[in-house]
């Protein structure tokens, strides 16, 4: 297929091609059993799966347009659409983008001099991302925030303002009797998943940053929280990157304190379900029962989904 055909070919034909390539040639990226990346032409790669969103495509194209390619290259987005697959009936997102040849950092030995050479360059990338600002949190153009902070299911709703993001955070912090106010921080572009598998060392020596599914505008220390989440899986590389990034950022005491609170939010999202009442709602409910039915307070008000604990467990 010629590269130009991506913009004109019917969606059904492109979907069929993507899945034929996936079946015959396999993926060049993605996760087993989930999102896949395939190469359908010399200069075209496609990311496909249920979790591939329009907001990811918009954020990636924004980064491609606004970041200095001499610092970091971001693949250009050619096209995006969603379509249900027959007979499976599952709706997939299809993100057609520029294919970038080179070596994935995951396949490189980053010990010694290589590590010392790469980490400062990636810190510079993070600082460059931080220069891009917005007034509304989340992905470019709206959309549900995804990533390590928000747990397996994402935030489940878009944030239309920083105040709405505060509400989301404070519902989780209530279990530790804490609150946060993120309105005092600028919103910077954060990638949210900077790790070796998402970095390509191009043939000309430039670095390319892939996978913008977790990216969006947040206080800059959200990037550090995300780095801490990837640290256990690649201690040598991510540990050094986390330390150097924190030094380069020079966080204020307010930022350090709020970063700890956001880290608690992540832990709360992994442990508890928040589809039910808040702790204040529970207290009011129990007090009502005691007042009107003479029941004893036994701290047994359930809120967890199957497989997740309630805050009392």
PEWO-V950110 format. One line per field, one symbol per residue. ss: DSSP state (a for helix, b for strand, c for the rest). psi: psi as a letter, one per 40 degrees, with the letter a starting at -180 (. if undefined). Layout:
BEGIN
ss=???
psi=???
END
This chain:
BEGIN
ss=ccaaaaacccaaaaaaaaaaaaaaacccbbcccccbbbbbbccbbbbbbccccaaaaaaaaaaaaaccccccbcccbbbbbbbbccccccbbbbbbbbcccbbbaaacccccaaaaaaaaaaaaaaaaaaccbbcccbcccccccccaaacccccccccccaaaaaaaaaaaaaaacccccaaaccbbbbcccccaaabbbbccccbbbccccccbbbccaaaaaaaaaaaaacaaaaaaaaaaaaaaacccaaaaaaaaaaaaaaaaaaabccccccaaaaaaaaaaaaaaacccccccccccccccbcccc
psi=hiddedediiddddddddddddddeiieaaihebiihiheidfhihhiidehiddddddddddddeiheedhhhhihdiiiiihhhedehhiihhhihhhiahhddeiheibdddddddddddddddddeehiiehiaiheaihhiaddeadeaeeiiheidddddddddddedeefiiiheeeiihihhdefhideehhhideeihhhigfdeiahiideddddddddeddegdddddddddddddddfiidddddddddddddddddddiifeaiidddddddddddddeefiiheffhieiiheiiiee.
END
